[in-house]
Amino acid sequence: MIDKLQAHYGFTRMPFGRDLAPGMLHRHAAHSEAAARITWSVADKALAVITGEVGAGKTAAARAALAGLDQARHTTIYLPDPTVGVRGIHHAVVTALGGRPAHGTAALTAQSADALAAEQAERGRTPVLAIDEAHLLQADQLESIRMLTNPRHGLRRHIRLPAHRPAHPAAPAQARPARRPRYLQP
């Protein structure tokens, strides 16, 4: 059936697939706004979450924004499936940055933090971690990502991500523990 449609319309490949280049996408206001917000969060070295209905174009907007980044100043680490676990996230980071992942989880965690820091400090390129389908992340994965962006431990100390600010200038800064959504609590 597909072959007949392609032959009838003269297509050499299927249109509207996931392999379309970001420049080939239809630019509508919501897509442009989402891409602009992603680009802004990368420029501001901030964490960002893009939400929307299924098929709204979240992944397409992220791909467009990431494709528009200056490759000389940014290194994109794209994780399409976060169900790989904590080790899989660190493995993806190390592999994307050209390293050979360590065997032990603790060693791999330190290796990924070091690789992220080296990317910024030695090569002058800001690492950008994009996680598609992030609603599938488990609490341990979120904690691991938080530690990579923690000012005392990982990436944030090298790229100056904005830290939590105290409510009052005289109040001491305190880390707020991550709260699980009510429906995930045991």
CNS distance restraints for C-alpha pairs under 8 A (distance, minus, plus):
assign (resid   1 and name CA) (resid   5 and name CA) 6.45 0.50 0.50
assign (resid   2 and name CA) (resid   6 and name CA) 6.18 0.50 0.50
assign (resid   3 and name CA) (resid   7 and name CA) 6.08 0.50 0.50
assign (resid   4 and name CA) (resid   8 and name CA) 5.96 0.50 0.50
assign (resid   5 and name CA) (resid   9 and name CA) 6.21 0.50 0.50
assign (resid   6 and name CA) (resid  10 and name CA) 5.65 0.50 0.50
assign (resid   6 and name CA) (resid  11 and name CA) 4.75 0.50 0.50
assign (resid   6 and name CA) (resid  12 and name CA) 6.91 0.50 0.50
assign (resid   6 and name CA) (resid  13 and name CA) 7.31 0.50 0.50
assign (resid   6 and name CA) (resid  14 and name CA) 7.18 0.50 0.50
assign (resid   7 and name CA) (resid  11 and name CA) 6.41 0.50 0.50
assign (resid  11 and name CA) (resid  15 and name CA) 7.69 0.50 0.50
assign (resid  16 and name CA) (resid  20 and name CA) 6.85 0.50 0.50
assign (resid  20 and name CA) (resid  24 and name CA) 6.31 0.50 0.50
assign (resid  20 and name CA) (resid  25 and name CA) 7.29 0.50 0.50
assign (resid  21 and name CA) (resid  25 and name CA) 7.20 0.50 0.50
assign (resid  22 and name CA) (resid  60 and name CA) 7.23 0.50 0.50
assign (resid  22 and name CA) (resid  63 and name CA) 6.44 0.50 0.50
assign (resid  22 and name CA) (resid  64 and name CA) 4.79 0.50 0.50
assign (resid  22 and name CA) (resid  67 and name CA) 6.97 0.50 0.50
assign (resid  23 and name CA) (resid  64 and name CA) 7.37 0.50 0.50
assign (resid  25 and name CA) (resid  60 and name CA) 7.96 0.50 0.50
assign (resid  27 and name CA) (resid  31 and name CA) 6.23 0.50 0.50
assign (resid  27 and name CA) (resid  32 and name CA) 6.35 0.50 0.50
assign (resid  28 and name CA) (resid  32 and name CA) 6.16 0.50 0.50
assign (resid  29 and name CA) (resid  33 and name CA) 6.07 0.50 0.50
assign (resid  30 and name CA) (resid  34 and name CA) 6.13 0.50 0.50
assign (resid  31 and name CA) (resid  35 and name CA) 6.14 0.50 0.50
assign (resid  31 and name CA) (resid  57 and name CA) 6.84 0.50 0.50
assign (resid  31 and name CA) (resid  58 and name CA) 7.93 0.50 0.50
assign (resid  31 and name CA) (resid  60 and name CA) 7.99 0.50 0.50
assign (resid  31 and name CA) (resid  61 and name CA) 5.69 0.50 0.50
assign (resid  32 and name CA) (resid  36 and name CA) 6.01 0.50 0.50
assign (resid  32 and name CA) (resid  61 and name CA) 7.40 0.50 0.50
assign (resid  33 and name CA) (resid  37 and name CA) 6.15 0.50 0.50
assign (resid  34 and name CA) (resid  38 and name CA) 6.26 0.50 0.50
assign (resid  34 and name CA) (resid  50 and name CA) 7.42 0.50 0.50
assign (resid  34 and name CA) (resid  58 and name CA) 7.51 0.50 0.50
assign (resid  34 and name CA) (resid  61 and name CA) 5.99 0.50 0.50
assign (resid  34 and name CA) (resid  62 and name CA) 7.71 0.50 0.50
assign (resid  35 and name CA) (resid  39 and name CA) 6.12 0.50 0.50
assign (resid  35 and name CA) (resid  61 and name CA) 4.95 0.50 0.50
assign (resid  35 and name CA) (resid  62 and name CA) 6.16 0.50 0.50
assign (resid  35 and name CA) (resid  64 and name CA) 6.47 0.50 0.50
assign (resid  35 and name CA) (resid  65 and name CA) 4.87 0.50 0.50
assign (resid  36 and name CA) (resid  40 and name CA) 6.02 0.50 0.50
assign (resid  36 and name CA) (resid  65 and name CA) 7.07 0.50 0.50
assign (resid  37 and name CA) (resid  41 and name CA) 6.17 0.50 0.50
assign (resid  38 and name CA) (resid  42 and name CA) 6.30 0.50 0.50
assign (resid  38 and name CA) (resid  48 and name CA) 7.01 0.50 0.50
assign (resid  38 and name CA) (resid  62 and name CA) 6.84 0.50 0.50
assign (resid  38 and name CA) (resid  65 and name CA) 6.26 0.50 0.50
assign (resid  39 and name CA) (resid  43 and name CA) 6.18 0.50 0.50
assign (resid  39 and name CA) (resid  65 and name CA) 5.72 0.50 0.50
assign (resid  39 and name CA) (resid  66 and name CA) 7.54 0.50 0.50
assign (resid  39 and name CA) (resid  69 and name CA) 7.64 0.50 0.50
assign (resid  40 and name CA) (resid  44 and name CA) 5.99 0.50 0.50
assign (resid  41 and name CA) (resid  45 and name CA) 5.82 0.50 0.50
assign (resid  41 and name CA) (resid  46 and name CA) 5.02 0.50 0.50
assign (resid  41 and name CA) (resid  47 and name CA) 6.58 0.50 0.50
assign (resid  41 and name CA) (resid  48 and name CA) 6.19 0.50 0.50
assign (resid  42 and name CA) (resid  46 and name CA) 6.26 0.50 0.50
assign (resid  42 and name CA) (resid  47 and name CA) 7.97 0.50 0.50
assign (resid  42 and name CA) (resid 128 and name CA) 7.07 0.50 0.50
assign (resid  44 and name CA) (resid 161 and name CA) 7.61 0.50 0.50
assign (resid  45 and name CA) (resid 159 and name CA) 6.99 0.50 0.50
assign (resid  45 and name CA) (resid 160 and name CA) 7.08 0.50 0.50
assign (resid  45 and name CA) (resid 161 and name CA) 5.14 0.50 0.50
assign (resid  45 and name CA) (resid 162 and name CA) 7.41 0.50 0.50
assign (resid  46 and name CA) (resid 161 and name CA) 5.53 0.50 0.50
assign (resid  46 and name CA) (resid 162 and name CA) 6.42 0.50 0.50
assign (resid  47 and name CA) (resid 161 and name CA) 7.98 0.50 0.50
assign (resid  50 and name CA) (resid  58 and name CA) 6.64 0.50 0.50
assign (resid  51 and name CA) (resid  58 and name CA) 7.03 0.50 0.50
assign (resid  52 and name CA) (resid  56 and name CA) 6.10 0.50 0.50
assign (resid  52 and name CA) (resid  58 and name CA) 6.85 0.50 0.50
assign (resid  57 and name CA) (resid  61 and name CA) 5.97 0.50 0.50
assign (resid  58 and name CA) (resid  62 and name CA) 6.17 0.50 0.50
assign (resid  59 and name CA) (resid  63 and name CA) 6.06 0.50 0.50
assign (resid  59 and name CA) (resid 132 and name CA) 6.88 0.50 0.50
assign (resid  60 and name CA) (resid  64 and name CA) 6.11 0.50 0.50
assign (resid  61 and name CA) (resid  65 and name CA) 6.09 0.50 0.50
assign (resid  62 and name CA) (resid  66 and name CA) 6.02 0.50 0.50
assign (resid  63 and name CA) (resid  67 and name CA) 5.95 0.50 0.50
assign (resid  64 and name CA) (resid  68 and name CA) 6.27 0.50 0.50
assign (resid  65 and name CA) (resid  69 and name CA) 6.74 0.50 0.50
assign (resid  66 and name CA) (resid  76 and name CA) 7.20 0.50 0.50
assign (resid  69 and name CA) (resid  73 and name CA) 7.93 0.50 0.50
assign (resid  69 and name CA) (resid  74 and name CA) 6.73 0.50 0.50
assign (resid  70 and name CA) (resid  74 and name CA) 6.09 0.50 0.50
assign (resid  71 and name CA) (resid  75 and name CA) 6.47 0.50 0.50
assign (resid  72 and name CA) (resid 125 and name CA) 6.79 0.50 0.50
assign (resid  73 and name CA) (resid 124 and name CA) 6.73 0.50 0.50
assign (resid  73 and name CA) (resid 125 and name CA) 4.50 0.50 0.50
assign (resid  73 and name CA) (resid 126 and name CA) 6.12 0.50 0.50
assign (resid  74 and name CA) (resid 125 and name CA) 4.80 0.50 0.50
assign (resid  74 and name CA) (resid 126 and name CA) 4.61 0.50 0.50
assign (resid  74 and name CA) (resid 127 and name CA) 5.75 0.50 0.50
assign (resid  74 and name CA) (resid 128 and name CA) 6.77 0.50 0.50
assign (resid  75 and name CA) (resid  97 and name CA) 7.99 0.50 0.50
assign (resid  75 and name CA) (resid 125 and name CA) 6.14 0.50 0.50
assign (resid  75 and name CA) (resid 126 and name CA) 6.00 0.50 0.50
assign (resid  75 and name CA) (resid 127 and name CA) 4.68 0.50 0.50
assign (resid  75 and name CA) (resid 128 and name CA) 5.94 0.50 0.50
assign (resid  76 and name CA) (resid 127 and name CA) 5.99 0.50 0.50
assign (resid  76 and name CA) (resid 128 and name CA) 4.81 0.50 0.50
assign (resid  76 and name CA) (resid 129 and name CA) 6.18 0.50 0.50
assign (resid  76 and name CA) (resid 130 and name CA) 7.28 0.50 0.50
assign (resid  77 and name CA) (resid  92 and name CA) 7.55 0.50 0.50
assign (resid  77 and name CA) (resid  93 and name CA) 6.42 0.50 0.50
assign (resid  77 and name CA) (resid  96 and name CA) 5.99 0.50 0.50
assign (resid  77 and name CA) (resid  97 and name CA) 7.96 0.50 0.50
assign (resid  77 and name CA) (resid 127 and name CA) 7.10 0.50 0.50
assign (resid  77 and name CA) (resid 128 and name CA) 5.91 0.50 0.50
assign (resid  77 and name CA) (resid 129 and name CA) 4.79 0.50 0.50
assign (resid  77 and name CA) (resid 130 and name CA) 6.11 0.50 0.50
assign (resid  78 and name CA) (resid 129 and name CA) 6.07 0.50 0.50
assign (resid  78 and name CA) (resid 130 and name CA) 4.85 0.50 0.50
assign (resid  78 and name CA) (resid 131 and name CA) 6.08 0.50 0.50
assign (resid  78 and name CA) (resid 132 and name CA) 7.71 0.50 0.50
assign (resid  79 and name CA) (resid  89 and name CA) 7.56 0.50 0.50
assign (resid  79 and name CA) (resid  92 and name CA) 7.16 0.50 0.50
assign (resid  79 and name CA) (resid 129 and name CA) 7.64 0.50 0.50
assign (resid  79 and name CA) (resid 130 and name CA) 6.16 0.50 0.50
assign (resid  79 and name CA) (resid 131 and name CA) 4.81 0.50 0.50
assign (resid  79 and name CA) (resid 132 and name CA) 6.18 0.50 0.50
assign (resid  80 and name CA) (resid 131 and name CA) 6.13 0.50 0.50
assign (resid  80 and name CA) (resid 132 and name CA) 4.88 0.50 0.50
assign (resid  80 and name CA) (resid 133 and name CA) 7.04 0.50 0.50
assign (resid  81 and name CA) (resid 131 and name CA) 7.44 0.50 0.50
assign (resid  81 and name CA) (resid 132 and name CA) 6.41 0.50 0.50
assign (resid  81 and name CA) (resid 133 and name CA) 6.57 0.50 0.50
assign (resid  82 and name CA) (resid  88 and name CA) 7.99 0.50 0.50
assign (resid  82 and name CA) (resid  89 and name CA) 7.19 0.50 0.50
assign (resid  82 and name CA) (resid 131 and name CA) 6.80 0.50 0.50
assign (resid  82 and name CA) (resid 132 and name CA) 7.19 0.50 0.50
assign (resid  82 and name CA) (resid 133 and name CA) 6.81 0.50 0.50
assign (resid  82 and name CA) (resid 134 and name CA) 6.42 0.50 0.50
assign (resid  82 and name CA) (resid 136 and name CA) 6.48 0.50 0.50
assign (resid  82 and name CA) (resid 137 and name CA) 5.96 0.50 0.50
assign (resid  83 and name CA) (resid 136 and name CA) 6.60 0.50 0.50
assign (resid  83 and name CA) (resid 137 and name CA) 6.71 0.50 0.50
assign (resid  84 and name CA) (resid  88 and name CA) 4.76 0.50 0.50
assign (resid  84 and name CA) (resid  89 and name CA) 6.72 0.50 0.50
assign (resid  85 and name CA) (resid  89 and name CA) 6.41 0.50 0.50
assign (resid  85 and name CA) (resid 138 and name CA) 7.90 0.50 0.50
assign (resid  85 and name CA) (resid 141 and name CA) 6.46 0.50 0.50
assign (resid  86 and name CA) (resid  90 and name CA) 6.46 0.50 0.50
assign (resid  86 and name CA) (resid 140 and name CA) 6.86 0.50 0.50
assign (resid  86 and name CA) (resid 141 and name CA) 5.01 0.50 0.50
assign (resid  86 and name CA) (resid 144 and name CA) 6.74 0.50 0.50
assign (resid  87 and name CA) (resid  91 and name CA) 5.94 0.50 0.50
assign (resid  87 and name CA) (resid 105 and name CA) 6.08 0.50 0.50
assign (resid  87 and name CA) (resid 108 and name CA) 7.42 0.50 0.50
assign (resid  87 and name CA) (resid 109 and name CA) 7.67 0.50 0.50
assign (resid  88 and name CA) (resid  92 and name CA) 6.04 0.50 0.50
assign (resid  89 and name CA) (resid  93 and name CA) 6.34 0.50 0.50
assign (resid  89 and name CA) (resid 141 and name CA) 7.86 0.50 0.50
assign (resid  90 and name CA) (resid  94 and name CA) 6.23 0.50 0.50
assign (resid  90 and name CA) (resid 108 and name CA) 6.42 0.50 0.50
assign (resid  90 and name CA) (resid 109 and name CA) 6.01 0.50 0.50
assign (resid  90 and name CA) (resid 112 and name CA) 5.65 0.50 0.50
assign (resid  91 and name CA) (resid  95 and name CA) 6.01 0.50 0.50
assign (resid  91 and name CA) (resid 101 and name CA) 5.78 0.50 0.50
assign (resid  91 and name CA) (resid 108 and name CA) 7.07 0.50 0.50
assign (resid  91 and name CA) (resid 112 and name CA) 7.53 0.50 0.50
assign (resid  92 and name CA) (resid  96 and name CA) 5.90 0.50 0.50
assign (resid  93 and name CA) (resid  97 and name CA) 6.29 0.50 0.50
assign (resid  93 and name CA) (resid 112 and name CA) 5.99 0.50 0.50
assign (resid  93 and name CA) (resid 115 and name CA) 7.91 0.50 0.50
assign (resid  93 and name CA) (resid 116 and name CA) 7.80 0.50 0.50
assign (resid  94 and name CA) (resid  98 and name CA) 6.45 0.50 0.50
assign (resid  94 and name CA) (resid  99 and name CA) 5.10 0.50 0.50
assign (resid  94 and name CA) (resid 100 and name CA) 6.71 0.50 0.50
assign (resid  94 and name CA) (resid 101 and name CA) 5.93 0.50 0.50
assign (resid  94 and name CA) (resid 111 and name CA) 7.06 0.50 0.50
assign (resid  94 and name CA) (resid 112 and name CA) 5.22 0.50 0.50
assign (resid  94 and name CA) (resid 115 and name CA) 6.39 0.50 0.50
assign (resid  95 and name CA) (resid  99 and name CA) 5.16 0.50 0.50
assign (resid  95 and name CA) (resid 100 and name CA) 6.21 0.50 0.50
assign (resid  95 and name CA) (resid 101 and name CA) 6.60 0.50 0.50
assign (resid  97 and name CA) (resid 115 and name CA) 6.72 0.50 0.50
assign (resid  97 and name CA) (resid 116 and name CA) 7.72 0.50 0.50
assign (resid  97 and name CA) (resid 119 and name CA) 7.53 0.50 0.50
assign (resid  99 and name CA) (resid 115 and name CA) 7.68 0.50 0.50
assign (resid 101 and name CA) (resid 108 and name CA) 6.20 0.50 0.50
assign (resid 101 and name CA) (resid 111 and name CA) 7.58 0.50 0.50
assign (resid 102 and name CA) (resid 107 and name CA) 6.05 0.50 0.50
assign (resid 102 and name CA) (resid 108 and name CA) 4.99 0.50 0.50
assign (resid 102 and name CA) (resid 111 and name CA) 7.31 0.50 0.50
assign (resid 103 and name CA) (resid 107 and name CA) 7.18 0.50 0.50
assign (resid 103 and name CA) (resid 108 and name CA) 6.74 0.50 0.50
assign (resid 104 and name CA) (resid 108 and name CA) 5.99 0.50 0.50
assign (resid 105 and name CA) (resid 109 and name CA) 6.04 0.50 0.50
assign (resid 106 and name CA) (resid 110 and name CA) 6.42 0.50 0.50
assign (resid 107 and name CA) (resid 111 and name CA) 5.99 0.50 0.50
assign (resid 108 and name CA) (resid 112 and name CA) 6.06 0.50 0.50
assign (resid 109 and name CA) (resid 113 and name CA) 6.42 0.50 0.50
assign (resid 110 and name CA) (resid 114 and name CA) 6.12 0.50 0.50
assign (resid 111 and name CA) (resid 115 and name CA) 6.01 0.50 0.50
assign (resid 112 and name CA) (resid 116 and name CA) 6.15 0.50 0.50
assign (resid 113 and name CA) (resid 117 and name CA) 6.21 0.50 0.50
assign (resid 113 and name CA) (resid 148 and name CA) 6.08 0.50 0.50
assign (resid 113 and name CA) (resid 153 and name CA) 7.89 0.50 0.50
assign (resid 113 and name CA) (resid 154 and name CA) 5.33 0.50 0.50
assign (resid 113 and name CA) (resid 155 and name CA) 6.49 0.50 0.50
assign (resid 114 and name CA) (resid 118 and name CA) 6.02 0.50 0.50
assign (resid 114 and name CA) (resid 154 and name CA) 7.57 0.50 0.50
assign (resid 115 and name CA) (resid 119 and name CA) 6.11 0.50 0.50
assign (resid 116 and name CA) (resid 120 and name CA) 6.64 0.50 0.50
assign (resid 116 and name CA) (resid 127 and name CA) 6.51 0.50 0.50
assign (resid 116 and name CA) (resid 154 and name CA) 7.76 0.50 0.50
assign (resid 116 and name CA) (resid 155 and name CA) 6.07 0.50 0.50
assign (resid 117 and name CA) (resid 121 and name CA) 5.97 0.50 0.50
assign (resid 117 and name CA) (resid 154 and name CA) 7.02 0.50 0.50
assign (resid 117 and name CA) (resid 155 and name CA) 5.76 0.50 0.50
assign (resid 117 and name CA) (resid 158 and name CA) 6.04 0.50 0.50
assign (resid 118 and name CA) (resid 122 and name CA) 5.18 0.50 0.50
assign (resid 118 and name CA) (resid 123 and name CA) 6.97 0.50 0.50
assign (resid 119 and name CA) (resid 123 and name CA) 5.22 0.50 0.50
assign (resid 119 and name CA) (resid 124 and name CA) 6.48 0.50 0.50
assign (resid 119 and name CA) (resid 125 and name CA) 5.73 0.50 0.50
assign (resid 119 and name CA) (resid 126 and name CA) 6.88 0.50 0.50
assign (resid 119 and name CA) (resid 127 and name CA) 6.83 0.50 0.50
assign (resid 120 and name CA) (resid 124 and name CA) 4.64 0.50 0.50
assign (resid 120 and name CA) (resid 125 and name CA) 4.87 0.50 0.50
assign (resid 120 and name CA) (resid 126 and name CA) 5.33 0.50 0.50
assign (resid 120 and name CA) (resid 127 and name CA) 6.99 0.50 0.50
assign (resid 120 and name CA) (resid 158 and name CA) 6.69 0.50 0.50
assign (resid 120 and name CA) (resid 159 and name CA) 7.04 0.50 0.50
assign (resid 121 and name CA) (resid 125 and name CA) 7.83 0.50 0.50
assign (resid 121 and name CA) (resid 158 and name CA) 7.05 0.50 0.50
assign (resid 126 and name CA) (resid 159 and name CA) 7.03 0.50 0.50
assign (resid 133 and name CA) (resid 137 and name CA) 7.98 0.50 0.50
assign (resid 137 and name CA) (resid 141 and name CA) 5.98 0.50 0.50
assign (resid 137 and name CA) (resid 142 and name CA) 6.49 0.50 0.50
assign (resid 138 and name CA) (resid 142 and name CA) 6.35 0.50 0.50
assign (resid 139 and name CA) (resid 143 and name CA) 6.16 0.50 0.50
assign (resid 139 and name CA) (resid 180 and name CA) 7.52 0.50 0.50
assign (resid 140 and name CA) (resid 144 and name CA) 6.17 0.50 0.50
assign (resid 141 and name CA) (resid 145 and name CA) 6.24 0.50 0.50
assign (resid 142 and name CA) (resid 146 and name CA) 6.04 0.50 0.50
assign (resid 143 and name CA) (resid 147 and name CA) 6.16 0.50 0.50
assign (resid 144 and name CA) (resid 148 and name CA) 6.40 0.50 0.50
assign (resid 145 and name CA) (resid 149 and name CA) 6.47 0.50 0.50
assign (resid 146 and name CA) (resid 150 and name CA) 5.95 0.50 0.50
assign (resid 147 and name CA) (resid 153 and name CA) 6.42 0.50 0.50
assign (resid 147 and name CA) (resid 154 and name CA) 6.54 0.50 0.50
assign (resid 148 and name CA) (resid 153 and name CA) 6.64 0.50 0.50
assign (resid 148 and name CA) (resid 154 and name CA) 4.58 0.50 0.50
assign (resid 148 and name CA) (resid 155 and name CA) 5.42 0.50 0.50
assign (resid 148 and name CA) (resid 156 and name CA) 7.26 0.50 0.50
assign (resid 149 and name CA) (resid 153 and name CA) 7.45 0.50 0.50
assign (resid 149 and name CA) (resid 154 and name CA) 5.57 0.50 0.50
assign (resid 149 and name CA) (resid 155 and name CA) 4.89 0.50 0.50
assign (resid 149 and name CA) (resid 156 and name CA) 4.59 0.50 0.50
assign (resid 149 and name CA) (resid 157 and name CA) 7.81 0.50 0.50
assign (resid 149 and name CA) (resid 161 and name CA) 7.45 0.50 0.50
assign (resid 150 and name CA) (resid 154 and name CA) 5.65 0.50 0.50
assign (resid 150 and name CA) (resid 155 and name CA) 6.82 0.50 0.50
assign (resid 150 and name CA) (resid 156 and name CA) 5.49 0.50 0.50
assign (resid 150 and name CA) (resid 157 and name CA) 7.21 0.50 0.50
assign (resid 151 and name CA) (resid 155 and name CA) 7.19 0.50 0.50
assign (resid 151 and name CA) (resid 156 and name CA) 4.70 0.50 0.50
assign (resid 151 and name CA) (resid 157 and name CA) 4.53 0.50 0.50
assign (resid 151 and name CA) (resid 160 and name CA) 7.67 0.50 0.50
assign (resid 151 and name CA) (resid 161 and name CA) 7.79 0.50 0.50
assign (resid 151 and name CA) (resid 163 and name CA) 7.36 0.50 0.50
assign (resid 152 and name CA) (resid 156 and name CA) 7.74 0.50 0.50
assign (resid 152 and name CA) (resid 157 and name CA) 6.39 0.50 0.50
assign (resid 153 and name CA) (resid 157 and name CA) 7.19 0.50 0.50
assign (resid 154 and name CA) (resid 158 and name CA) 7.40 0.50 0.50
assign (resid 155 and name CA) (resid 159 and name CA) 6.24 0.50 0.50
assign (resid 156 and name CA) (resid 160 and name CA) 5.10 0.50 0.50
assign (resid 156 and name CA) (resid 161 and name CA) 5.05 0.50 0.50
assign (resid 157 and name CA) (resid 161 and name CA) 7.54 0.50 0.50
assign (resid 164 and name CA) (resid 173 and name CA) 7.23 0.50 0.50
assign (resid 164 and name CA) (resid 174 and name CA) 7.68 0.50 0.50
assign (resid 164 and name CA) (resid 175 and name CA) 7.06 0.50 0.50
assign (resid 165 and name CA) (resid 173 and name CA) 6.16 0.50 0.50
assign (resid 166 and name CA) (resid 171 and name CA) 5.90 0.50 0.50
assign (resid 166 and name CA) (resid 172 and name CA) 6.30 0.50 0.50
assign (resid 166 and name CA) (resid 173 and name CA) 4.91 0.50 0.50
assign (resid 166 and name CA) (resid 174 and name CA) 7.03 0.50 0.50
assign (resid 167 and name CA) (resid 171 and name CA) 6.92 0.50 0.50
assign (resid 180 and name CA) (resid 184 and name CA) 6.21 0.50 0.50
assign (resid 180 and name CA) (resid 185 and name CA) 6.37 0.50 0.50
assign (resid 181 and name CA) (resid 185 and name CA) 6.70 0.50 0.50
